[in-house]
Amino acid sequence: MALPLTEPDAAPSERQGLEEFLEYFRQVLRRKAEGLSADDLCRTVASSTLTIGGIIKHLTLVEESWFVEVLQGRDLGEPWASVDWTAEPDWDFDSAAGSSADELLAAHERSCVLSREILAEVDDLDTLSVRGDSNGVRFNVRWILVHLIEEYARHAGHADLLREAIDGTTGD
């Protein structure tokens, strides 16, 4: 049985549309892991090293990085804080191997809940992040939401191809 998928409103306000599309792609991604074993979650296709489990763990990091680290300016907690990102730049993708769908999805949901809570505290989409890029350029909340939608949409497409190769499942 597929997890519920909530379509974005056809005539939303700007903020509502951004939040609903982000939620939509969060749901699409999570559906790709439904019913998969730990082995299936780390299965690769062709020459790519991407896995559905790795994508979920990566997007768990993306949620926390953008909302906690960039928007709020706080340091990330575990498991991210102790990673040597210079030595292991793809740790988020690679470390998902052996994790169950329940473990990965629970961690992802915790990150999404935290992101929603942080976002709920922001009244204005023009609010700038505490931290910026390497040049000190700060991001407004609107940009962060659009970026997350793009990140999820891209990886949902990857997960679509992976899932089809694993067991033939297609669609949202």
C-alpha atoms as an extended CHARMM CRD file, in Angstrom:
* protein
*
       172  EXT
         1         1  MET       CA              0.0000000000        0.0000000000        0.0000000000  PROA      1               0.0000000000
         2         2  ALA       CA              1.4710000000        3.3200000000       -1.0820000000  PROA      2               0.0000000000
         3         3  LEU       CA              2.0060000000        6.1080000000        1.3870000000  PROA      3               0.0000000000
         4         4  PRO       CA             -0.4860000000        8.9550000000        0.8890000000  PROA      4               0.0000000000
         5         5  LEU       CA              0.4600000000       11.5830000000       -1.6650000000  PROA      5               0.0000000000
         6         6  THR       CA             -0.9440000000       15.0710000000       -1.2140000000  PROA      6               0.0000000000
         7         7  GLU       CA             -1.0580000000       17.1120000000       -4.4170000000  PROA      7               0.0000000000
         8         8  PRO       CA             -0.2120000000       20.8140000000       -4.1020000000  PROA      8               0.0000000000
         9         9  ASP       CA             -3.1150000000       23.2590000000       -4.3270000000  PROA      9               0.0000000000
        10        10  ALA       CA             -3.7860000000       24.5360000000       -7.8490000000  PROA      10              0.0000000000
        11        11  ALA       CA             -4.0250000000       28.2050000000       -6.8120000000  PROA      11              0.0000000000
        12        12  PRO       CA             -1.8400000000       28.6730000000       -3.7190000000  PROA      12              0.0000000000
        13        13  SER       CA             -0.2920000000       31.7520000000       -2.2070000000  PROA      13              0.0000000000
        14        14  GLU       CA              3.4460000000       31.9860000000       -2.8010000000  PROA      14              0.0000000000
        15        15  ARG       CA              4.4180000000       30.5210000000        0.5600000000  PROA      15              0.0000000000
        16        16  GLN       CA              1.7070000000       27.8720000000        0.4810000000  PROA      16              0.0000000000
        17        17  GLY       CA              2.8250000000       26.7550000000       -2.9900000000  PROA      17              0.0000000000
        18        18  LEU       CA              6.4820000000       26.5430000000       -2.0040000000  PROA      18              0.0000000000
        19        19  GLU       CA              5.7120000000       24.5860000000        1.1540000000  PROA      19              0.0000000000
        20        20  GLU       CA              3.2290000000       22.2760000000       -0.5910000000  PROA      20              0.0000000000
        21        21  PHE       CA              5.5910000000       21.4410000000       -3.4540000000  PROA      21              0.0000000000
        22        22  LEU       CA              8.3770000000       20.7160000000       -0.9810000000  PROA      22              0.0000000000
        23        23  GLU       CA              6.0120000000       18.4210000000        0.9640000000  PROA      23              0.0000000000
        24        24  TYR       CA              4.8800000000       16.7660000000       -2.2650000000  PROA      24              0.0000000000
        25        25  PHE       CA              8.4280000000       15.8470000000       -3.2840000000  PROA      25              0.0000000000
        26        26  ARG       CA              9.2480000000       14.7010000000        0.2580000000  PROA      26              0.0000000000
        27        27  GLN       CA              6.3150000000       12.2930000000       -0.0470000000  PROA      27              0.0000000000
        28        28  VAL       CA              7.3060000000       11.1410000000       -3.5490000000  PROA      28              0.0000000000
        29        29  LEU       CA             10.8070000000       10.3190000000       -2.3590000000  PROA      29              0.0000000000
        30        30  ARG       CA              9.5680000000        8.4130000000        0.6930000000  PROA      30              0.0000000000
        31        31  ARG       CA              7.2340000000        6.3330000000       -1.4850000000  PROA      31              0.0000000000
        32        32  LYS       CA             10.2450000000        5.0990000000       -3.4660000000  PROA      32              0.0000000000
        33        33  ALA       CA             11.5570000000        3.3020000000       -0.3640000000  PROA      33              0.0000000000
        34        34  GLU       CA              8.2500000000        1.7400000000        0.6360000000  PROA      34              0.0000000000
        35        35  GLY       CA              8.4870000000       -2.0390000000        0.8820000000  PROA      35              0.0000000000
        36        36  LEU       CA             12.1760000000       -2.2590000000        0.0010000000  PROA      36              0.0000000000
        37        37  SER       CA             14.6380000000       -4.4100000000        1.9350000000  PROA      37              0.0000000000
        38        38  ALA       CA             17.9660000000       -3.0900000000        3.2300000000  PROA      38              0.0000000000
        39        39  ASP       CA             19.6160000000       -4.8510000000        0.2650000000  PROA      39              0.0000000000
        40        40  ASP       CA             17.2790000000       -3.1630000000       -2.2170000000  PROA      40              0.0000000000
        41        41  LEU       CA             17.8930000000        0.2210000000       -0.5990000000  PROA      41              0.0000000000
        42        42  CYS       CA             21.6010000000       -0.0310000000       -1.4060000000  PROA      42              0.0000000000
        43        43  ARG       CA             21.2170000000       -1.5040000000       -4.8990000000  PROA      43              0.0000000000
        44        44  THR       CA             22.8420000000        0.4850000000       -7.6890000000  PROA      44              0.0000000000
        45        45  VAL       CA             21.9860000000        0.6770000000      -11.3860000000  PROA      45              0.0000000000
        46        46  ALA       CA             24.4800000000        0.6700000000      -14.2620000000  PROA      46              0.0000000000
        47        47  SER       CA             27.6060000000        2.6930000000      -13.4990000000  PROA      47              0.0000000000
        48        48  SER       CA             25.9360000000        4.9880000000      -10.9610000000  PROA      48              0.0000000000
        49        49  THR       CA             26.7170000000        4.6700000000       -7.2660000000  PROA      49              0.0000000000
        50        50  LEU       CA             23.3890000000        6.2340000000       -6.2650000000  PROA      50              0.0000000000
        51        51  THR       CA             21.0220000000        4.1860000000       -4.1390000000  PROA      51              0.0000000000
        52        52  ILE       CA             17.5590000000        4.9400000000       -2.8090000000  PROA      52              0.0000000000
        53        53  GLY       CA             18.8620000000        4.5990000000        0.7420000000  PROA      53              0.0000000000
        54        54  GLY       CA             21.7390000000        6.9620000000       -0.0020000000  PROA      54              0.0000000000
        55        55  ILE       CA             19.3860000000        9.5080000000       -1.5380000000  PROA      55              0.0000000000
        56        56  ILE       CA             17.1400000000        9.4240000000        1.5320000000  PROA      56              0.0000000000
        57        57  LYS       CA             20.0870000000        9.8760000000        3.8890000000  PROA      57              0.0000000000
        58        58  HSD       CA             21.4830000000       12.6700000000        1.7010000000  PROA      58              0.0000000000
        59        59  LEU       CA             18.1570000000       14.5140000000        1.7660000000  PROA      59              0.0000000000
        60        60  THR       CA             18.0050000000       14.0450000000        5.5360000000  PROA      60              0.0000000000
        61        61  LEU       CA             21.3000000000       15.9410000000        5.6730000000  PROA      61              0.0000000000
        62        62  VAL       CA             20.0460000000       18.5230000000        3.1630000000  PROA      62              0.0000000000
        63        63  GLU       CA             17.0270000000       19.2910000000        5.3840000000  PROA      63              0.0000000000
        64        64  GLU       CA             19.1740000000       19.8010000000        8.4700000000  PROA      64              0.0000000000
        65        65  SER       CA             21.9500000000       21.6170000000        6.6610000000  PROA      65              0.0000000000
        66        66  TRP       CA             19.7040000000       24.2380000000        5.0800000000  PROA      66              0.0000000000
        67        67  PHE       CA             17.2980000000       24.8380000000        7.9500000000  PROA      67              0.0000000000
        68        68  VAL       CA             19.5240000000       24.3280000000       11.0050000000  PROA      68              0.0000000000
        69        69  GLU       CA             23.0040000000       25.1750000000        9.7690000000  PROA      69              0.0000000000
        70        70  VAL       CA             22.3780000000       27.8160000000        7.1030000000  PROA      70              0.0000000000
        71        71  LEU       CA             19.0700000000       29.4420000000        8.0650000000  PROA      71              0.0000000000
        72        72  GLN       CA             19.5200000000       29.3570000000       11.8410000000  PROA      72              0.0000000000
        73        73  GLY       CA             23.3190000000       29.4070000000       11.9550000000  PROA      73              0.0000000000
        74        74  ARG       CA             23.5720000000       26.4610000000       14.3570000000  PROA      74              0.0000000000
        75        75  ASP       CA             26.0210000000       23.5900000000       14.1370000000  PROA      75              0.0000000000
        76        76  LEU       CA             24.7050000000       20.2370000000       12.9770000000  PROA      76              0.0000000000
        77        77  GLY       CA             24.2400000000       17.4420000000       15.4960000000  PROA      77              0.0000000000
        78        78  GLU       CA             25.0160000000       13.7780000000       15.0560000000  PROA      78              0.0000000000
        79        79  PRO       CA             25.5150000000       11.8530000000       12.9400000000  PROA      79              0.0000000000
        80        80  TRP       CA             26.7170000000       14.7630000000       10.7990000000  PROA      80              0.0000000000
        81        81  ALA       CA             28.9200000000       16.5840000000       13.3110000000  PROA      81              0.0000000000
        82        82  SER       CA             31.5710000000       13.8700000000       13.6110000000  PROA      82              0.0000000000
        83        83  VAL       CA             31.9410000000       13.1850000000        9.8730000000  PROA      83              0.0000000000
        84        84  ASP       CA             35.2380000000       14.1500000000        8.2440000000  PROA      84              0.0000000000
        85        85  TRP       CA             33.6380000000       15.6080000000        5.1070000000  PROA      85              0.0000000000
        86        86  THR       CA             37.0340000000       16.2650000000        3.5140000000  PROA      86              0.0000000000
        87        87  ALA       CA             38.0170000000       12.5970000000        3.7500000000  PROA      87              0.0000000000
        88        88  GLU       CA             34.4910000000       11.3060000000        3.0280000000  PROA      88              0.0000000000
        89        89  PRO       CA             32.6270000000       13.8840000000        0.8990000000  PROA      89              0.0000000000
        90        90  ASP       CA             29.8940000000       11.3600000000        0.0160000000  PROA      90              0.0000000000
        91        91  TRP       CA             29.4810000000        9.9580000000        3.5270000000  PROA      91              0.0000000000
        92        92  ASP       CA             25.7650000000       10.8010000000        3.5650000000  PROA      92              0.0000000000
        93        93  PHE       CA             25.1820000000        8.7160000000        0.4370000000  PROA      93              0.0000000000
        94        94  ASP       CA             27.5910000000        5.8970000000        1.3100000000  PROA      94              0.0000000000
        95        95  SER       CA             26.7350000000        5.4150000000        4.9870000000  PROA      95              0.0000000000
        96        96  ALA       CA             23.1430000000        4.3750000000        4.2690000000  PROA      96              0.0000000000
        97        97  ALA       CA             24.2580000000        0.8770000000        3.2640000000  PROA      97              0.0000000000
        98        98  GLY       CA             22.8580000000       -1.7140000000        5.6590000000  PROA      98              0.0000000000
        99        99  SER       CA             20.2110000000        0.6040000000        7.0820000000  PROA      99              0.0000000000
       100       100  SER       CA             16.5930000000       -0.4400000000        6.9260000000  PROA      100             0.0000000000
       101       101  ALA       CA             13.9170000000        1.6360000000        5.2300000000  PROA      101             0.0000000000
       102       102  ASP       CA             12.3450000000        2.1870000000        8.6620000000  PROA      102             0.0000000000
       103       103  GLU       CA             15.6120000000        3.6130000000       10.0600000000  PROA      103             0.0000000000
       104       104  LEU       CA             16.2640000000        5.8620000000        7.0860000000  PROA      104             0.0000000000
       105       105  LEU       CA             12.6840000000        7.0900000000        6.8180000000  PROA      105             0.0000000000
       106       106  ALA       CA             12.4400000000        7.7410000000       10.5660000000  PROA      106             0.0000000000
       107       107  ALA       CA             15.6080000000        9.8660000000       10.4740000000  PROA      107             0.0000000000
       108       108  HSD       CA             14.3230000000       11.6670000000        7.3830000000  PROA      108             0.0000000000
       109       109  GLU       CA             10.9630000000       12.3590000000        9.0240000000  PROA      109             0.0000000000
       110       110  ARG       CA             12.6670000000       13.7350000000       12.1590000000  PROA      110             0.0000000000
       111       111  SER       CA             14.6370000000       16.1240000000        9.9440000000  PROA      111             0.0000000000
       112       112  CYS       CA             11.4880000000       17.1600000000        8.0700000000  PROA      112             0.0000000000
       113       113  VAL       CA              9.6220000000       17.7830000000       11.3370000000  PROA      113             0.0000000000
       114       114  LEU       CA             12.4930000000       19.9710000000       12.5350000000  PROA      114             0.0000000000
       115       115  SER       CA             12.5450000000       21.8250000000        9.1990000000  PROA      115             0.0000000000
       116       116  ARG       CA              8.7940000000       22.4400000000        9.3950000000  PROA      116             0.0000000000
       117       117  GLU       CA              9.1390000000       23.7620000000       12.9580000000  PROA      117             0.0000000000
       118       118  ILE       CA             11.9450000000       26.1130000000       11.9620000000  PROA      118             0.0000000000
       119       119  LEU       CA             10.0230000000       27.2910000000        8.8970000000  PROA      119             0.0000000000
       120       120  ALA       CA              6.8910000000       27.9180000000       10.9840000000  PROA      120             0.0000000000
       121       121  GLU       CA              8.9040000000       30.4330000000       13.0360000000  PROA      121             0.0000000000
       122       122  VAL       CA              9.6740000000       32.4880000000        9.9130000000  PROA      122             0.0000000000
       123       123  ASP       CA              7.0610000000       35.1010000000        9.0310000000  PROA      123             0.0000000000
       124       124  ASP       CA              8.6660000000       36.5670000000        5.9160000000  PROA      124             0.0000000000
       125       125  LEU       CA             10.1100000000       34.7060000000        2.9210000000  PROA      125             0.0000000000
       126       126  ASP       CA             12.6060000000       37.5600000000        2.5460000000  PROA      126             0.0000000000
       127       127  THR       CA             14.2110000000       36.6500000000        5.8960000000  PROA      127             0.0000000000
       128       128  LEU       CA             17.9240000000       36.0770000000        5.3340000000  PROA      128             0.0000000000
       129       129  SER       CA             19.8760000000       33.0900000000        6.5810000000  PROA      129             0.0000000000
       130       130  VAL       CA             22.3370000000       33.5430000000        9.4290000000  PROA      130             0.0000000000
       131       131  ARG       CA             25.0750000000       31.7640000000        7.4710000000  PROA      131             0.0000000000
       132       132  GLY       CA             25.9410000000       32.3820000000        3.8460000000  PROA      132             0.0000000000
       133       133  ASP       CA             27.9370000000       30.7660000000        1.0960000000  PROA      133             0.0000000000
       134       134  SER       CA             31.7420000000       30.8330000000        0.8500000000  PROA      134             0.0000000000
       135       135  ASN       CA             31.5200000000       34.4660000000       -0.3320000000  PROA      135             0.0000000000
       136       136  GLY       CA             29.3130000000       35.4890000000        2.5740000000  PROA      136             0.0000000000
       137       137  VAL       CA             26.1850000000       35.7720000000        0.4170000000  PROA      137             0.0000000000
       138       138  ARG       CA             23.1640000000       34.9410000000        2.5610000000  PROA      138             0.0000000000
       139       139  PHE       CA             20.0390000000       33.2070000000        1.2780000000  PROA      139             0.0000000000
       140       140  ASN       CA             16.4670000000       34.2650000000        1.8360000000  PROA      140             0.0000000000
       141       141  VAL       CA             13.9030000000       31.6710000000        2.9090000000  PROA      141             0.0000000000
       142       142  ARG       CA             12.2470000000       31.7810000000       -0.5210000000  PROA      142             0.0000000000
       143       143  TRP       CA             15.5380000000       30.7600000000       -2.1720000000  PROA      143             0.0000000000
       144       144  ILE       CA             16.0510000000       27.9660000000        0.3700000000  PROA      144             0.0000000000
       145       145  LEU       CA             12.5660000000       26.5600000000       -0.3250000000  PROA      145             0.0000000000
       146       146  VAL       CA             13.0370000000       26.7210000000       -4.0920000000  PROA      146             0.0000000000
       147       147  HSD       CA             16.4390000000       25.0610000000       -3.7450000000  PROA      147             0.0000000000
       148       148  LEU       CA             15.0030000000       22.2490000000       -1.6170000000  PROA      148             0.0000000000
       149       149  ILE       CA             12.2030000000       21.6800000000       -4.1300000000  PROA      149             0.0000000000
       150       150  GLU       CA             14.8230000000       21.4340000000       -6.8840000000  PROA      150             0.0000000000
       151       151  GLU       CA             16.9650000000       19.0670000000       -4.7860000000  PROA      151             0.0000000000
       152       152  TYR       CA             14.0350000000       16.7820000000       -3.9960000000  PROA      152             0.0000000000
       153       153  ALA       CA             12.6870000000       16.8210000000       -7.5610000000  PROA      153             0.0000000000
       154       154  ARG       CA             16.0870000000       15.8800000000       -8.9880000000  PROA      154             0.0000000000
       155       155  HSD       CA             16.6220000000       13.0630000000       -6.5080000000  PROA      155             0.0000000000
       156       156  ALA       CA             13.0220000000       11.8370000000       -6.8170000000  PROA      156             0.0000000000
       157       157  GLY       CA             13.7670000000       11.3360000000      -10.5110000000  PROA      157             0.0000000000
       158       158  HSD       CA             16.8870000000        9.3540000000       -9.6370000000  PROA      158             0.0000000000
       159       159  ALA       CA             14.8960000000        7.2790000000       -7.1450000000  PROA      159             0.0000000000
       160       160  ASP       CA             12.2260000000        6.6890000000       -9.8090000000  PROA      160             0.0000000000
       161       161  LEU       CA             14.7870000000        5.0800000000      -12.1210000000  PROA      161             0.0000000000
       162       162  LEU       CA             16.3570000000        3.0790000000       -9.3090000000  PROA      162             0.0000000000
       163       163  ARG       CA             13.0210000000        1.7420000000       -8.0700000000  PROA      163             0.0000000000
       164       164  GLU       CA             11.9420000000        0.7300000000      -11.5650000000  PROA      164             0.0000000000
       165       165  ALA       CA             15.2080000000       -1.1810000000      -12.0090000000  PROA      165             0.0000000000
       166       166  ILE       CA             14.7900000000       -2.9050000000       -8.6300000000  PROA      166             0.0000000000
       167       167  ASP       CA             11.2520000000       -4.2290000000       -8.9650000000  PROA      167             0.0000000000
       168       168  GLY       CA              9.5060000000       -2.5500000000      -11.8980000000  PROA      168             0.0000000000
       169       169  THR       CA              7.5170000000       -0.1160000000       -9.7270000000  PROA      169             0.0000000000
       170       170  THR       CA              6.8050000000        3.1420000000      -11.5600000000  PROA      170             0.0000000000
       171       171  GLY       CA              4.8400000000        6.3260000000      -10.9310000000  PROA      171             0.0000000000
       172       172  ASP       CA              4.7010000000        8.7400000000       -8.0210000000  PROA      172             0.0000000000
